[in-house]
Amino acid sequence: MFNINDLVVFLEAAKCNNFSEAGRHLNLSQPAISQKINNLEAHFNTKLFDRKGRYVRITESGQILRSMSKELVGAAKRLEETMLSLDSNVIGEMTIGCSTASGKYLLPGLIAAFRKDFPEVRINVLVGSRRSVINRLLTEDYSFAISSKKIENRDLEYKPLFKDKIILIVPATHPWVKVHSIRPEDLLDQPLIMREESAGTREVLMDGLKAHNISPDMLNIIMELGNAESIEMAVEEGIGISFISHLAAMRGLALGTVIKVSIDQMPLERIIYIARNTRIPLSRAQAEFWSFLDSGEILKQLSAKARGENNFLRKTQG
């Protein structure tokens, strides 16, 4: 008879396509991983992986087992957390996928506030693209996902967290530092550093420019970078100007290494959402976190932090 731990090993091996790598993730030796997979194959009388050198490829039978095992392992974990919490404090673990720079900056304060009431809940945060974090939420790898856009799916439920401002930053030596504001058309001859095309900040910027009849091909885009931190450093070095989340720019703004410049009649804002997969029943810890997000005070503090009022961490941690 197999047990839940065998299925956990199987799922990790299927994700890694490599028994040795799965063993490193689970703190097990490669022979121990192989033995557990062999036991499962003998129990079900079917081949779960095709072995090809160091790598393995899941078979059709393995794909069926993977689909059903995810539900079973998830249910077992929720059962354990729920039963252990009945006569004690709320305990458990959850993973939040985050696709936005602004989300990364707000999550530590949000998690700190939650753990004041639920200190035995462990929360893991993993960063990825908007598409990848939603996909991993749908495949039940993540408990929740933070995204700057609602991706429509009947299994997803969204809650708005806060309104994020996208701002124009320039080097401290830029001539615009001395002006009150600029017009959208003033951007056309400036060296512009951009996020990749799939990024939420770029999408918001393009929508704002479109309202002023400015298309991407009219811009002098000299560089694309994959995260807000790299963009801020490039602007600090005088390579160009850029648009990033106000939250991501707060360090540079405070130090004076980058300067915010206003643009006439072009406000750039987006709503940051948190999503959950309604097909997956919430554990007690996850249910407490989801309810915690309904707190008016918490949402008020999130919005204050997003506006640059640096009292969020003091209020939640002090």
MIKOL-987015 format. One record per residue (C-alpha): residue number from 0; x, y, z. Coordinates in steps of 0.001 Angstrom, whole numbers, plus 500000, padded with zeros to 6 digits. Example, Ala and Ser with C-alpha at 12.3 -4.5 7.8 and 13.67 -1.06 7.14 Angstrom:
<nodes>
0;512300;495500;507800
1;513670;498940;507140
</nodes>
This chain:
<nodes>
0;500000;500000;500000
1;501324;503444;499131
2;501120;506482;501410
3;500758;510215;500974
4;504515;510776;501223
5;505011;508507;498200
6;502696;510766;496219
7;504555;513875;497414
8;507781;512339;496079
9;506083;511388;492810
10;504739;514927;492294
11;508141;516493;492933
12;509808;514083;490512
13;507182;514905;487895
14;507793;518615;488373
15;511592;518343;488169
16;511854;515623;485483
17;514909;514541;487435
18;515079;512193;490428
19;518292;513708;491827
20;516868;517243;491738
21;513639;516040;493359
22;515742;514410;496078
23;517567;517686;496768
24;514252;519513;497136
25;512899;516856;499515
26;516168;516129;501373
27;516157;512536;500126
28;518806;510571;498257
29;518346;509724;494595
30;518085;505977;495413
31;515349;506736;497957
32;513406;508671;495316
33;513819;505836;492823
34;512653;503280;495376
35;509464;505204;496145
36;508696;505590;492427
37;509364;501888;491890
38;506993;501062;494750
39;504249;503150;493167
40;504795;501584;489762
41;504631;498105;491304
42;501502;498979;493281
43;499636;500342;490248
44;501245;497861;487854
45;502093;500601;485371
46;505058;502687;484282
47;504951;506258;485588
48;508169;507606;484027
49;510304;506907;480991
50;513956;507011;482073
51;516356;508769;479700
52;519808;509182;481219
53;519710;511650;484098
54;516243;512860;483133
55;512810;511275;483240
56;509625;511984;481329
57;506207;511330;482766
58;504070;508748;480950
59;500372;508942;480157
60;499660;506822;483243
61;501843;509178;485262
62;499875;512170;484035
63;496642;510603;485270
64;498208;509882;488658
65;499645;513414;488837
66;496260;515020;488263
67;494544;512998;490998
68;497521;513073;493373
69;497540;516880;493523
70;493997;516839;494863
71;494759;514030;497308
72;497975;515562;498667
73;496292;518968;498979
74;493341;517466;500817
75;495675;515555;503155
76;497606;518716;503987
77;494401;520659;504666
78;493093;517805;506816
79;496265;517748;508902
80;496290;521522;509369
81;492609;521600;510296
82;492829;518755;512815
83;495967;520153;514450
84;494260;523561;514749
85;491084;522312;516435
86;492382;522585;519988
87;495227;525010;519419
88;496271;528128;517563
89;495835;528326;513796
90;498786;526640;512116
91;499647;525811;508540
92;501524;526896;505462
93;500604;528760;502303
94;502369;529956;499181
95;501640;533296;497522
96;502703;533893;493938
97;503460;537544;493195
98;503757;539044;489724
99;504122;542740;490524
100;506967;544811;491927
101;504464;546762;494001
102;503131;543523;495475
103;506642;542508;496526
104;507087;545766;498419
105;503743;545555;500235
106;503684;541860;501071
107;506213;541956;503939
108;504097;544470;505849
109;500897;542597;505046
110;502363;539276;506188
111;503772;540855;509352
112;500322;542213;510219
113;498703;538803;509676
114;501335;536930;511682
115;500770;539174;514688
116;497478;537328;515098
117;498582;533995;513600
118;502282;533545;514395
119;502309;529796;513667
120;501324;530210;510005
121;504225;529993;507573
122;503897;532026;504363
123;506129;531521;501332
124;506293;534187;498601
125;507462;533304;495089
126;507877;535866;492312
127;507084;535258;488652
128;505357;536680;485602
129;501644;537467;485717
130;500804;534525;483488
131;502993;532076;485412
132;501646;532894;488880
133;498039;532581;487692
134;498835;529316;485931
135;500420;527930;489090
136;497390;529032;491080
137;495178;527123;488665
138;497399;524032;488860
139;497158;524220;492661
140;500859;524964;493257
141;500010;528307;494905
142;497460;529140;497601
143;497004;532716;496352
144;498342;534915;493548
145;498853;538669;493350
146;498372;540220;489926
147;497861;543630;488346
148;495177;542292;486025
149;492195;539981;486292
150;492708;536973;484058
151;489202;535695;483488
152;488630;532129;484619
153;485540;530685;486241
154;487660;529049;488959
155;489261;532296;490116
156;487956;534699;492750
157;489605;538112;493042
158;489819;540741;495757
159;491196;544252;495126
160;494110;545061;497427
161;495149;548612;496586
162;495568;551170;493816
163;499113;551359;492486
164;500519;554497;490843
165;502943;554276;487930
166;505295;557271;487902
167;507916;558771;485606
168;511411;558811;487119
169;514461;560616;485753
170;518104;560870;486901
171;518860;563516;489512
172;520879;565425;486875
173;518090;565509;484263
174;516862;568970;483080
175;513264;568007;483944
176;514168;568061;487639
177;513708;571843;487477
178;510300;571827;485757
179;506896;571509;487415
180;505544;569034;484860
181;505866;567892;481258
182;503458;567104;478413
183;503057;563542;477094
184;504557;564545;473735
185;507753;565668;475519
186;508547;561988;476007
187;509092;561356;472299
188;512728;562392;472042
189;513814;560990;475408
190;515818;557734;475845
191;513257;555432;477423
192;513942;552308;479494
193;511008;549914;479470
194;509787;546722;481070
195;509157;543758;478773
196;505989;543822;476656
197;504065;541451;478955
198;504644;543582;482073
199;501669;545259;483723
200;503430;548623;484132
201;504151;548750;480392
202;500523;547931;479608
203;499311;550791;481814
204;501810;553192;480205
205;500828;552207;476667
206;497147;552750;477487
207;497954;556198;478885
208;499990;557187;475839
209;497332;555863;473470
210;494860;558338;474974
211;497224;561070;473735
212;497640;559493;470277
213;501163;558300;471013
214;502033;554822;469718
215;504996;552623;470781
216;506820;553147;467483
217;506955;556895;468218
218;509005;556320;471378
219;512804;556174;471649
220;513018;552871;473543
221;516709;552166;474132
222;516515;549276;476587
223;514170;546688;478067
224;514742;545246;481548
225;512911;542524;483423
226;512356;544125;486820
227;511808;547489;488470
228;514996;547336;490548
229;517210;547077;487454
230;515298;549883;485790
231;515754;552179;488784
232;519501;551490;488808
233;519728;552220;485081
234;517924;555527;485577
235;520238;556386;488483
236;523209;555854;486148
237;521752;558330;483656
238;521088;555786;480895
239;517542;557033;480354
240;514177;557755;481939
241;511479;555253;482827
242;508074;554457;484311
243;507836;552171;487350
244;505559;551591;490313
245;505740;554356;492906
246;506402;551685;495534
247;509392;550346;493616
248;510808;553870;493274
249;510488;554850;496937
250;514081;554010;497887
251;515568;556067;495046
252;513146;558933;495641
253;514050;559035;499332
254;517783;559041;498549
255;517381;561615;495787
256;519091;559395;493209
257;515994;559492;491000
258;513370;562208;490715
259;509652;561925;490047
260;508320;564091;487211
261;504600;564784;486748
262;502921;564493;483351
263;500013;566774;482442
264;496671;564994;482022
265;498162;561488;482061
266;497494;559772;485405
267;498772;556196;485381
268;497130;553852;487887
269;496204;550201;488200
270;494411;548002;490698
271;496448;545242;492334
272;494394;542099;493021
273;494822;538929;495028
274;493225;535770;493646
275;492386;532297;494898
276;491349;529093;493164
277;487760;528339;494210
278;488165;524663;493253
279;490538;524214;496201
280;488926;524253;499661
281;490726;526648;501984
282;492596;525296;504982
283;491862;527053;508248
284;495032;529150;507940
285;494214;530113;504353
286;490621;530957;505290
287;491874;533242;508073
288;494207;534997;505649
289;491468;535455;503040
290;489152;536928;505690
291;491988;539080;507040
292;492147;540817;503663
293;488563;542044;504142
294;489660;544251;507042
295;488951;547861;506197
296;491871;549015;508331
297;494316;546717;506558
298;493172;547902;503113
299;493397;551503;504300
300;496983;550951;505432
301;497858;549208;502158
302;496580;552205;500213
303;498542;554583;502451
304;501732;552632;501817
305;501067;552648;498067
306;500721;556429;498198
307;504096;556677;499899
308;502917;557265;503445
309;505587;555215;505193
310;503606;554368;508317
311;502318;550967;507205
312;505151;548898;508624
313;505214;550860;511871
314;501490;550375;512383
315;501533;546678;511610
316;504763;545716;513338
317;504899;548151;516227
</nodes>
